[in-house]
Amino acid sequence: MDIAQLEPEKIKDLPHMEVGHMLLFKSKESSIEGPVFYIKEDISKVSKTLPKISIQLKDIVINWGYSSPLMLMVKLNNDDNLIYGQWFNKYNNTDRELFKEILFQDKLNFCIVDRYNNCKIRFKYTNIYKKAIWGYFKINENDRKWSQKMYESDIIAITETLESKAQLFNL
């Protein structure tokens, strides 16, 4: 895995997210072209293990009441306190477009940002999703269909049944 220490770079157009969350986002202000998985975290929690970071990726499709959302998760340094995830909806055009762009990349781009969206740690990891996950985003005639509202309702229900991110990661 390639880890880069950076010149300070603020991702000014990164949408609001809380510490402990991850977002696949294509910034117009980043020095990296294409979508990046941005992880917002207190840098002190991650930097103690530098210069090495271990990473585990997980994808889960959960068939729920109205929809079948996809969760992509990242676990850093084999630490249950450093698990991040993002839900994706196959019927959301933004999600589909972001995935189209990363499906054919050899490496996935990650950036850990601080509370102020300053990119502190950047790394690349082998793209295990290369082409394979597109099956989730393919829309077939016989697929169950759902609205954004149904999807969001299911996400709330799923997260309410979970005790922790680690529980979901270990499914």
Residue pairs with C-beta under 8 A, 6 or more apart in sequence:
1 53
1 55
1 123
1 124
1 125
2 107
2 123
2 124
3 50
3 51
3 52
3 53
3 121
3 122
3 123
4 121
4 122
4 123
5 121
6 119
6 120
6 121
6 122
8 118
8 119
9 30
9 31
9 118
9 119
10 29
10 116
10 117
10 118
10 119
11 27
11 29
11 30
11 38
11 111
11 113
11 117
11 118
11 119
12 29
12 117
13 27
13 28
13 29
14 23
14 25
14 27
14 38
14 113
14 117
15 23
15 25
17 23
17 38
17 40
18 40
19 40
19 41
19 42
19 115
20 40
20 41
20 84
21 39
21 40
21 84
21 86
22 37
22 38
22 39
22 40
22 74
22 84
22 85
22 86
23 37
23 38
23 40
23 86
24 35
24 36
24 37
24 38
24 72
24 86
24 98
24 102
25 35
25 36
25 38
25 98
26 34
26 35
26 36
26 98
26 101
27 36
30 36
30 111
30 119
32 109
32 111
32 122
34 101
34 102
34 105
34 109
35 98
35 101
35 102
35 109
36 109
36 110
36 111
37 74
37 86
37 108
37 109
37 110
37 111
38 110
38 111
38 112
38 113
39 74
39 76
39 84
39 110
39 111
39 112
39 113
40 112
40 113
40 114
40 115
40 117
41 82
41 84
41 112
41 113
41 114
42 114
42 115
43 112
43 114
43 120
43 121
45 81
45 82
46 53
46 76
46 77
46 82
46 112
46 121
47 120
47 121
49 76
49 77
50 121
53 76
53 77
53 121
53 123
54 76
54 77
54 78
55 74
55 75
55 76
55 110
55 123
55 125
56 74
56 75
56 78
57 72
57 73
57 74
57 75
57 125
57 128
57 129
58 71
58 72
58 73
58 74
58 75
58 169
59 70
59 71
59 72
59 73
59 129
59 133
60 70
60 71
60 73
60 168
60 171
61 68
61 69
61 70
61 71
61 136
62 68
62 69
62 71
62 158
64 154
64 157
64 158
65 153
65 154
65 157
66 146
66 150
66 151
66 153
66 154
67 89
67 144
67 146
67 150
67 151
67 154
68 90
68 144
69 87
69 88
69 89
69 151
69 154
69 155
69 158
70 87
70 88
70 89
70 90
70 133
70 136
71 85
71 86
71 87
71 88
71 168
72 85
72 86
72 88
72 129
73 83
73 84
73 85
73 165
73 168
73 169
74 83
74 84
74 85
74 110
75 82
75 83
75 84
75 169
76 82
76 83
76 84
80 164
80 165
80 166
80 169
83 165
83 166
83 169
84 165
85 165
85 168
85 169
87 155
88 95
88 99
88 136
89 95
89 148
89 151
90 96
90 136
90 137
90 139
91 139
91 145
91 146
91 147
91 148
91 151
92 148
92 151
95 137
96 137
99 133
99 134
99 137
100 137
102 108
102 127
102 129
103 129
103 130
103 131
103 133
103 134
104 130
104 131
105 127
105 130
106 126
106 127
106 130
107 124
107 125
107 126
107 127
108 124
108 125
108 126
108 127
108 129
109 122
109 124
110 122
110 123
110 124
110 125
111 119
111 121
111 122
112 119
112 120
112 121
112 122
113 119
113 120
114 120
146 154
162 168
